[in-house]
Every structure is written in structure tokens, then in C-alpha cells.
Amino acid sequence: MSAQPHDYPLGPIDRPRTVGAIRQALPAELRPAFQLALDTADPADLFSLVGQWAAVAQTANDTAAAEAAEAVRAGETAVHDLADVFPALAAW
């Protein structure tokens, strides 16, 4: 078995890092849901919540990400269970 090369850019992932940057990067229709999530979050959950929304903002306007998600939903591409990829997770 050999690994297949990908055309991913090298270097760090460019992701919004602040609440304001996330809000600005989100499409207008997702901003109210983001604000509601912030308003109702337990303080202990804010760090992970901001990280999750940063990922949404990063991919929300990415046509390649949208096409890849649609291919998964349509069954047109291979998917893998995380427990198969990371055996340590299978014990959870």
C-alpha cells in the first residue's frame, strides 16, 4: 500500500481566531446561529465552541469543501470510520 499525494497547501491552516473574525468570515445566514450559540453556551464550553465555529467559517465559502461534502452525502467517495483510522478510538 502506498500513500497518494494530495494537493493541499503547505503550512498552517488559515482559520479565523477571534469571535469577531469568525463572525465576519461566516455567511450572513449563519451569523444569528453563531450568536445564539455564544449567548447560550456554558463558559466551560466557549473554547471548543469558538473552535468549532472557526472551522465552519473556514469552510463555509469554500466550494471545494462543499463539493467534497456533497460527494460524501451522495455516496460518491470513500469514507472511513475514525475507529478504523485511529484504533485507539475504538476503545471509547
Secondary structure, 3 states (H helix, E strand, C coil): CCCCCCCCCCCCCCCCCCHHHHHHHCCHHHHHHHHHHHHHCCHHHHHHHHHHHHHHHHHHCCHHHHHHHHHHHCCCCCCCCHHHHCHHHHCC
